[in-house]
Amino acid sequence: MRLIRPDTRIDFVGLRKVAVIFSLVVMAVAVGSLATKQLAFGVDFTGGVVIEVGYPEAVELDDVRTALAEGGYTDAVVQFFGGSRDVLIRLAPQEGTESAQVSSNVLRVLEDAKPGVEMRRVEFVGPQVGEELTNKGGLALLYALIGILIYVIFRFHWKLAVGAVAALAHDVVITLGLFSLLQIEFDLTVIAALLAVIGYSLNDTIVIFDRIRENFRRMRKATPQEVVNGSINQTLARTLMTGLTTLLVLLALLFIGGEALEGFSIALIAGVVVGTYSSIYVASSLALWLALDKEDLFPPKEETAEEHM
């Protein structure tokens, strides 16, 4: 059974104007949300208290969250740390309360719910550390995009490179906008997910670009629009199959991985969906708007030399 028939001829290029308008609207909403609501930064960026506790026997995380919520710590992030008896708790900074006092209060709340809890470790993450992590995370994304721009320029052409980087920036902005709109906690795992999204989306885009270059050589009488459209259709089965199988894994991670991996999973799911869309519409469409043609990929001298070989 084939996911996509070999003779599929979807007019992707013909829909590029509609797709670009749609992308611009979605990006405007994302940027607007980022400017007004901003991101719900987690303890990694805002600072706070990290507490590790040990139980005499296995414990359910839902029971720990319930106990903390009843004690007034409704925003606590709770996860296992090594085993089912070791629990790591992350708390946002509280004005007027020292970290030592917070840890004592948390231990008292947990002991009231289940006696025998032992305090293992308490760490305080200051706001300066959080600000430094924010800056370094942003720089990591920027350096990744610059490196990709240079790579695609050398491998293909600057017109395709601009399309590739625009598609990746499109994916990152929309994913960040989703986190801002839904106020999902943004931590270091989400930064890691965004970098993975860049790699995933670039891989899809490079596959299409490779096929475009091959078809410019084989489809000598075709227009650039026909070459791009044919290339997207030829790689469509691979693109969709890769996306669907990846989404199956990520959905399992979202529903089974627990609270600690929730933001990571959501970022990757959004990135895979948006990245598949941008690889088809944004990257190639922008290259066409920049008047990509055969001579850009195969200069006349190079083509003449190849024909005489």
PyMOL commands that set and color helices and strands:
alter all, ss='L'
color gray80, all
select helices_A, chain A and resi 13-36+43-46+61-70+99-113+127-155+158-182+188-218+224-256+259-280+282-289+294-297+300-308
alter helices_A, ss='H'
color red, helices_A
select strands_A, chain A and resi 40-41+48-54+77-80+86-91+118-125+185-186
alter strands_A, ss='S'
color yellow, strands_A
deselect
rebuild
show_as cartoon
